[in-house]
Amino acid sequence: MALALVGINHTTAAIDLRERVAFPPEIVTDALKQVAALDTVAEVVIVSTCNRTEIYLDFAEPEQHEAASGELVANRLLVDRQQLITRWLCGFHQLPEAQLASCVYSYGAEDVVRHLMKVACGLDSKVLGEPQILGQIKSAYAMSKDLQVVSSELGRAFQAAFSIAKEVRTDTAIGENPVSVAFAAVALAERIFSNLNTLSVLLIGAGRTIELVARHLADRGVSKMVVANRTLDNALELAAKFSAHGTLLSDIPEQLIHADIVVSSTNSQLPLLGKGAVERALRKRKHKPMLLIDLAVPRDIEAEVGEIADAYLYTVDDISDVIEDGVKSRSEAANQAHSIIERGIEDYLKQLRSLNAVATLRAFREKADSIREQELQRALKALEKGESAETVLAALARGITQKFIHSPSVQLKKASAEGRADLLQLTRELYELDDDVAP
């Protein structure tokens, strides 16, 4: 196995550098072809997202490496391969090598698979357990497949990672609980309303938090959204991203009548929504329940709104409790995920070892078939000469046995003379020999 990985991510490089080494779709095809053409590179997959650029590789083993062994040799090869790919990466993006020197990391052999599994499971993400990365890895792998620059070795590693990621998602709570204010607000709404996509939502503010709330709502099929903001242009700009309606803060009383859910997050120093306005809106709604989520500090919605019978008010502190529960749950799930990954690595290595035995077993069977065929032809000729069947069969059995055990016998005598008791014991295990048999 000659797997290797060279990469940078959000923990090792700032966003300005990550931007410069990213591979958008329009250039990744050319990049894959260039890497695949490098000396000794056999397979390649490039995973490039806003948080990471990682180049996964399989190298053709040099002949001298077969005779050499040990950690020192493996480390030397890994360093050489990191330098090769880092040099190419800098050349491709026209960067000085010194800029990447302090933030590039590399892995070899099974550590490549372990890291890939962690990334696929969302354990190496900014947001623990985020699910988008798995789809991005699958897309990267599919592109390499289409270009025929990935095959058995690296392909086996990616398939193992996909399988483990699916198991982690299925058997743990790694992705079930919200870990951001925006996500938590929408998750809270889902707990209260069974079907969000039939509801109308009023979003107060046009900042990053409200945009994330709108995105999460849109992902759940919510199409009736209104964005109210102090500056109309900002409201219209955000609303356009989600086919929503933009309006001014002064229009909130009118919009409130139609709102099943209100989410507010502004920088206002005074409340924007009071008890009287909510009461009037509820009367016109014929007291149809309204969920209000205030993500602002200071608060945008007067605390007295929570006293209204049909108004369900949650503050950022309430949402924080949901987030903390989510972080705790995901952290516990992450521990389970690490255990699943380690088991996955063991299974992956077992599979590799079993594949390594295939060539030996094939050669073993071919030699046995050759011995059988030689002795069978000799037996048929003896029968043609008129020798008795009993004599021929006995000679056939004796010939097959002698030829089959000749080479092992020679090697076992040699091993015994050299004091290689391990080989003698292995032979007993292979042939299930009785340990009580006298030497």
C-alpha positions as CSV (number, residue, x, y, z in Angstrom):
1,M,0.0,0.0,0.0
2,A,1.5,3.4,-1.1
3,L,-1.3,5.8,-0.1
4,A,-0.4,9.4,0.7
5,L,-2.2,12.6,1.5
6,V,-1.1,16.2,1.3
7,G,-3.3,19.0,2.4
8,I,-4.2,22.2,4.3
9,N,-7.4,23.0,6.2
10,H,-9.1,25.6,8.4
11,T,-6.9,24.6,11.4
12,T,-3.6,25.1,9.6
13,A,-4.2,27.9,7.2
14,A,-6.1,31.2,7.1
15,I,-8.9,31.8,4.7
16,D,-6.9,34.0,2.4
17,L,-4.4,31.2,1.8
18,R,-7.1,28.5,1.5
19,E,-8.7,30.6,-1.2
20,R,-5.5,30.7,-3.2
21,V,-5.0,26.9,-3.2
22,A,-8.6,26.0,-3.8
23,F,-9.7,24.1,-6.9
24,P,-13.0,25.3,-8.3
25,P,-14.8,23.0,-10.7
26,E,-13.5,24.8,-13.8
27,I,-9.9,24.0,-13.0
28,V,-10.0,20.7,-11.1
29,T,-10.1,18.6,-14.2
30,D,-6.8,20.0,-15.5
31,A,-5.3,19.7,-12.0
32,L,-6.2,16.0,-11.7
33,K,-4.6,15.3,-15.1
34,Q,-1.4,17.1,-14.1
35,V,-1.1,15.3,-10.8
36,A,-1.8,11.9,-12.4
37,A,1.0,12.6,-14.9
38,L,3.6,13.2,-12.1
39,D,6.3,10.6,-11.7
40,T,5.2,7.5,-9.6
41,V,1.7,8.8,-9.1
42,A,-0.8,6.0,-9.8
43,E,-4.1,7.5,-8.5
44,V,-5.4,10.9,-7.3
45,V,-8.5,12.5,-5.9
46,I,-8.6,16.2,-5.0
47,V,-11.0,17.3,-2.3
48,S,-11.4,21.1,-2.3
49,T,-13.9,23.0,-0.1
50,C,-14.0,26.4,1.7
51,N,-12.4,24.8,4.7
52,R,-9.8,22.4,3.1
53,T,-7.8,21.4,0.0
54,E,-6.6,17.8,0.3
55,I,-4.9,15.7,-2.4
56,Y,-5.3,12.0,-1.9
57,L,-2.8,9.8,-3.8
58,D,-1.6,6.3,-4.5
59,F,2.0,6.0,-5.5
60,A,3.7,3.2,-7.4
61,E,6.1,1.5,-5.0
62,P,9.8,1.8,-6.1
63,E,11.5,-1.5,-6.6
64,Q,14.2,-0.8,-4.0
65,H,11.4,-0.2,-1.4
66,E,10.4,-3.9,-1.7
67,A,13.8,-4.9,-0.3
68,A,13.9,-2.1,2.2
69,S,11.6,-1.9,5.2
70,G,11.2,0.0,8.4
71,E,9.8,3.2,9.7
72,L,12.8,5.3,8.5
73,V,12.3,4.3,4.9
74,A,8.5,4.9,5.1
75,N,9.0,8.4,6.6
76,R,11.6,9.2,3.9
77,L,9.3,8.2,1.1
78,L,6.4,10.2,2.7
79,V,8.6,13.4,2.9
80,D,9.7,13.0,-0.7
81,R,6.1,12.6,-1.8
82,Q,4.9,15.6,0.3
83,Q,7.6,17.7,-1.3
84,L,6.7,16.5,-4.8
85,I,3.0,17.4,-4.4
86,T,3.6,20.6,-2.4
87,R,6.0,21.8,-5.2
88,W,3.4,21.0,-7.8
89,L,0.6,22.7,-5.8
90,C,2.7,25.9,-5.4
91,G,3.5,25.8,-9.1
92,F,-0.1,25.3,-10.2
93,H,-1.3,28.2,-8.1
94,Q,1.8,30.3,-8.5
95,L,2.7,30.5,-4.8
96,P,6.1,30.6,-3.1
97,E,6.7,27.3,-1.4
98,A,7.5,29.1,1.8
99,Q,3.8,30.1,2.1
100,L,2.7,26.5,2.4
101,A,5.6,25.2,4.3
102,S,4.1,25.9,7.8
103,C,0.6,24.8,7.1
104,V,0.8,21.7,4.9
105,Y,0.2,18.3,6.6
106,S,0.7,14.9,5.2
107,Y,-0.2,11.3,6.0
108,G,0.9,7.9,4.7
109,A,-0.5,4.4,4.5
110,E,-3.4,3.6,6.9
111,D,-3.3,7.1,8.4
112,V,-4.6,8.4,5.1
113,V,-7.7,6.2,5.4
114,R,-8.2,7.2,9.1
115,H,-8.0,10.9,8.2
116,L,-10.4,10.4,5.2
117,M,-12.9,8.6,7.4
118,K,-12.8,11.4,10.0
119,V,-13.3,14.1,7.3
120,A,-16.2,12.1,5.7
121,C,-17.9,11.8,9.1
122,G,-17.6,15.5,9.8
123,L,-15.2,15.0,12.7
124,D,-12.6,17.3,11.1
125,S,-15.0,20.1,10.3
126,K,-15.5,23.6,11.7
127,V,-19.0,22.5,12.8
128,L,-18.7,19.1,14.4
129,G,-20.7,16.5,12.4
130,E,-21.7,18.8,9.5
131,P,-23.1,16.6,6.7
132,Q,-22.2,18.6,3.6
133,I,-18.6,17.4,3.5
134,L,-19.6,13.8,2.7
135,G,-21.4,14.9,-0.5
136,Q,-18.4,17.0,-1.4
137,I,-16.0,14.1,-1.0
138,K,-18.3,11.8,-3.1
139,S,-18.4,14.4,-5.9
140,A,-14.6,14.7,-5.8
141,Y,-14.2,10.9,-6.0
142,A,-16.8,10.7,-8.9
143,M,-14.8,13.3,-10.9
144,S,-11.6,11.3,-10.5
145,K,-13.5,8.2,-11.6
146,D,-14.8,9.9,-14.7
147,L,-11.3,10.9,-15.6
148,Q,-10.0,7.4,-14.8
149,V,-7.4,8.7,-12.4
150,V,-8.6,6.6,-9.5
151,S,-8.9,2.8,-9.4
152,S,-8.4,-0.1,-7.0
153,E,-6.1,1.1,-4.1
154,L,-7.3,4.6,-3.6
155,G,-10.8,3.6,-4.6
156,R,-10.9,1.0,-1.9
157,A,-10.0,3.6,0.7
158,F,-12.7,6.0,-0.4
159,Q,-15.4,3.2,-0.5
160,A,-14.3,2.3,3.1
161,A,-14.7,5.9,4.2
162,F,-18.2,6.2,2.6
163,S,-19.3,3.0,4.4
164,I,-18.0,4.2,7.8
165,A,-19.6,7.7,7.3
166,K,-22.9,6.0,6.6
167,E,-22.5,3.9,9.7
168,V,-21.6,6.9,11.9
169,R,-24.6,8.8,10.5
170,T,-26.9,5.9,11.1
171,D,-25.7,4.6,14.5
172,T,-24.7,7.9,16.3
173,A,-26.3,11.3,16.9
174,I,-23.4,13.1,15.2
175,G,-25.6,15.1,12.9
176,E,-28.9,15.2,14.7
177,N,-28.6,18.2,17.1
178,P,-28.1,21.8,16.2
179,V,-24.8,23.6,17.1
180,S,-25.5,27.1,15.8
181,V,-28.0,29.8,16.8
182,A,-29.6,29.9,13.4
183,F,-29.9,26.1,13.0
184,A,-31.2,25.8,16.6
185,A,-33.9,28.4,15.9
186,V,-35.2,26.4,13.0
187,A,-34.9,23.1,14.9
188,L,-37.0,24.7,17.7
189,A,-39.6,25.7,15.1
190,E,-39.7,22.1,13.8
191,R,-40.3,20.8,17.3
192,I,-43.4,23.1,17.6
193,F,-44.8,22.9,14.1
194,S,-45.1,19.5,12.4
195,N,-44.9,21.0,8.8
196,L,-42.8,24.2,8.3
197,N,-43.3,24.4,4.5
198,T,-47.0,25.4,5.0
199,L,-46.2,28.4,7.3
200,S,-45.4,32.0,6.8
201,V,-42.2,33.4,8.4
202,L,-41.3,37.0,9.2
203,L,-37.6,37.6,9.5
204,I,-36.5,40.8,11.2
205,G,-33.0,41.9,10.3
206,A,-30.8,41.3,7.3
207,G,-27.5,40.2,8.9
208,R,-25.6,36.9,8.7
209,T,-27.7,35.2,11.4
210,I,-31.0,36.0,9.7
211,E,-29.5,34.9,6.3
212,L,-28.5,31.5,7.9
213,V,-32.0,31.2,9.4
214,A,-33.5,31.9,5.9
215,R,-31.2,29.3,4.3
216,H,-32.2,26.6,6.9
217,L,-35.9,27.4,6.4
218,A,-35.5,27.3,2.6
219,D,-33.8,23.9,2.9
220,R,-36.9,22.7,4.7
221,G,-39.2,23.8,1.9
222,V,-40.4,27.1,3.5
223,S,-41.3,29.5,0.6
224,K,-43.4,32.2,2.3
225,M,-40.8,34.5,3.9
226,V,-40.7,38.2,4.5
227,V,-37.5,40.1,5.4
228,A,-38.0,43.3,7.3
229,N,-35.0,45.6,7.8
230,R,-34.2,49.3,8.7
231,T,-32.6,49.6,5.3
232,L,-34.8,48.5,2.4
233,D,-32.0,47.8,0.0
234,N,-30.5,45.3,2.4
235,A,-33.9,43.7,3.0
236,L,-34.5,43.4,-0.8
237,E,-31.0,42.0,-1.4
238,L,-31.4,39.2,1.2
239,A,-35.0,38.5,0.2
240,A,-33.9,38.0,-3.4
241,K,-31.7,35.1,-2.5
242,F,-34.7,33.1,-1.3
243,S,-37.5,34.4,-3.5
244,A,-38.9,36.2,-0.4
245,H,-40.4,39.7,0.0
246,G,-38.4,42.6,1.4
247,T,-39.9,45.4,3.5
248,L,-39.1,48.1,6.1
249,L,-39.3,47.7,9.9
250,S,-42.2,50.1,9.8
251,D,-44.3,47.5,8.0
252,I,-43.9,44.9,10.7
253,P,-47.4,45.4,12.3
254,E,-49.0,44.7,8.9
255,Q,-46.7,41.7,8.2
256,L,-47.2,40.3,11.7
257,I,-50.8,39.4,11.0
258,H,-49.7,36.8,8.5
259,A,-46.7,35.5,10.4
260,D,-46.8,32.0,12.0
261,I,-43.1,32.3,12.9
262,V,-41.1,35.5,13.7
263,V,-37.3,35.4,14.0
264,S,-35.5,38.6,14.9
265,S,-31.8,39.4,15.0
266,T,-30.8,43.1,14.8
267,N,-28.4,45.5,16.5
268,S,-31.1,47.7,17.8
269,Q,-30.6,49.0,21.3
270,L,-34.4,49.1,21.9
271,P,-37.1,46.5,21.4
272,L,-38.6,46.6,17.9
273,L,-41.7,44.5,18.8
274,G,-43.9,45.2,21.8
275,K,-46.7,43.4,23.6
276,G,-49.4,45.6,22.1
277,A,-48.4,45.0,18.5
278,V,-48.4,41.2,19.0
279,E,-51.8,41.3,20.8
280,R,-53.4,43.3,17.9
281,A,-51.9,40.9,15.3
282,L,-53.2,37.8,17.2
283,R,-56.7,39.2,17.4
284,K,-56.7,39.7,13.6
285,R,-55.4,36.2,13.3
286,K,-58.2,34.9,15.4
287,H,-55.7,33.8,18.0
288,K,-53.9,31.4,15.7
289,P,-50.7,30.6,17.6
290,M,-47.5,32.5,16.8
291,L,-43.9,31.4,17.5
292,L,-41.5,34.3,18.2
293,I,-37.7,33.6,18.4
294,D,-35.5,36.6,19.6
295,L,-31.9,36.0,18.7
296,A,-30.8,39.6,19.5
297,V,-28.8,40.9,22.5
298,P,-30.2,43.4,23.6
299,R,-33.5,41.8,22.9
300,D,-35.7,42.9,19.9
301,I,-38.9,41.6,21.4
302,E,-40.3,42.8,24.7
303,A,-40.2,40.1,27.4
304,E,-44.0,40.8,28.1
305,V,-44.8,39.2,24.8
306,G,-44.2,35.9,26.5
307,E,-47.2,36.6,28.7
308,I,-49.6,36.4,25.8
309,A,-51.6,33.2,25.7
310,D,-51.1,32.4,22.0
311,A,-47.6,33.8,21.6
312,Y,-44.7,31.5,22.3
313,L,-41.6,33.6,22.9
314,Y,-38.0,32.1,23.0
315,T,-34.9,34.2,23.6
316,V,-31.3,33.6,22.7
317,D,-30.7,32.1,26.1
318,D,-33.4,29.5,25.4
319,I,-31.7,28.8,22.1
320,S,-28.3,28.5,23.8
321,D,-29.7,25.7,25.9
322,V,-30.6,23.9,22.7
323,I,-27.1,24.5,21.3
324,E,-25.3,23.3,24.4
325,D,-27.4,20.2,24.3
326,G,-26.5,19.7,20.7
327,V,-22.8,20.2,21.3
328,K,-22.8,17.8,24.2
329,S,-24.7,15.2,22.2
330,R,-22.5,15.6,19.2
331,S,-19.3,15.4,21.4
332,E,-20.6,12.1,22.8
333,A,-21.5,10.9,19.3
334,A,-18.0,11.9,18.2
335,N,-16.5,9.5,20.7
336,Q,-18.7,6.8,19.3
337,A,-17.7,7.8,15.8
338,H,-14.0,7.5,16.6
339,S,-14.6,3.9,17.9
340,I,-16.4,3.1,14.7
341,I,-13.6,4.6,12.6
342,E,-11.0,2.5,14.4
343,R,-13.0,-0.6,13.8
344,G,-13.3,0.4,10.2
345,I,-9.6,0.8,9.9
346,E,-9.1,-2.8,11.3
347,D,-11.6,-4.1,8.8
348,Y,-9.9,-2.2,6.0
349,L,-6.5,-3.6,6.9
350,K,-7.9,-7.1,7.1
351,Q,-9.3,-6.7,3.7
352,L,-5.9,-5.6,2.3
353,R,-4.2,-8.5,4.0
354,S,-6.7,-10.9,2.5
355,L,-6.1,-9.4,-0.9
356,N,-2.4,-9.7,-0.5
357,A,-2.9,-13.4,0.0
358,V,-4.8,-13.8,-3.3
359,A,-1.7,-13.8,-5.5
360,T,0.1,-16.3,-3.3
361,L,-2.9,-18.6,-3.2
362,R,-3.3,-18.4,-7.0
363,A,0.4,-19.3,-7.5
364,F,0.0,-22.2,-5.0
365,R,-3.0,-23.6,-6.8
366,E,-1.4,-23.2,-10.2
367,K,1.7,-25.2,-9.0
368,A,-0.6,-27.9,-7.5
369,D,-2.5,-28.1,-10.8
370,S,0.8,-28.4,-12.8
371,I,2.0,-31.3,-10.6
372,R,-1.3,-33.0,-11.0
373,E,-1.3,-32.6,-14.7
374,Q,2.2,-33.9,-15.1
375,E,1.5,-37.0,-13.0
376,L,-1.8,-37.6,-14.7
377,Q,-0.1,-37.6,-18.2
378,R,2.5,-40.0,-16.9
379,A,-0.2,-42.3,-15.5
380,L,-2.2,-42.3,-18.8
381,K,1.0,-43.3,-20.7
382,A,1.6,-46.1,-18.3
383,L,-2.0,-47.4,-18.8
384,E,-1.5,-47.2,-22.6
385,K,1.6,-49.5,-22.2
386,G,-0.6,-52.1,-20.4
387,E,0.4,-51.6,-16.8
388,S,-2.2,-52.6,-14.3
389,A,-4.6,-49.9,-13.0
390,E,-3.6,-50.6,-9.4
391,T,0.1,-50.1,-10.1
392,V,-0.6,-46.9,-12.1
393,L,-2.9,-45.4,-9.4
394,A,-0.3,-46.2,-6.7
395,A,2.4,-44.5,-8.8
396,L,0.1,-41.5,-9.5
397,A,-0.6,-41.0,-5.8
398,R,3.0,-41.4,-4.8
399,G,4.2,-39.1,-7.6
400,I,1.8,-36.3,-6.7
401,T,2.7,-36.6,-3.0
402,Q,6.4,-36.6,-3.5
403,K,6.4,-33.6,-5.9
404,F,4.0,-31.6,-3.7
405,I,6.1,-32.0,-0.5
406,H,9.5,-31.9,-2.1
407,S,10.0,-28.1,-2.0
408,P,8.5,-27.6,1.4
409,S,10.6,-30.4,2.8
410,V,13.8,-28.8,1.5
411,Q,12.9,-25.4,2.8
412,L,11.8,-26.8,6.2
413,K,15.2,-28.6,6.6
414,K,17.0,-25.4,5.7
415,A,14.8,-23.4,8.2
416,S,15.5,-25.9,11.0
417,A,19.3,-25.7,10.3
418,E,19.0,-21.9,10.6
419,G,17.0,-22.1,13.8
420,R,13.8,-20.6,12.3
421,A,11.4,-22.3,14.6
422,D,8.7,-19.8,13.6
423,L,8.6,-21.2,10.1
424,L,8.3,-24.8,11.5
425,Q,5.4,-23.8,13.7
426,L,3.7,-21.9,10.8
427,T,3.9,-25.1,8.7
428,R,2.2,-27.1,11.5
429,E,-0.6,-24.5,11.6
430,L,-0.9,-24.4,7.8
431,Y,-1.2,-28.2,7.5
432,E,-2.9,-28.8,10.8
433,L,-0.2,-31.2,12.0
434,D,-0.5,-33.0,15.3
435,D,1.8,-31.3,17.8
436,D,2.3,-34.7,19.5
437,V,4.1,-36.1,16.4
438,A,7.7,-36.9,17.2
439,P,10.3,-34.8,15.3
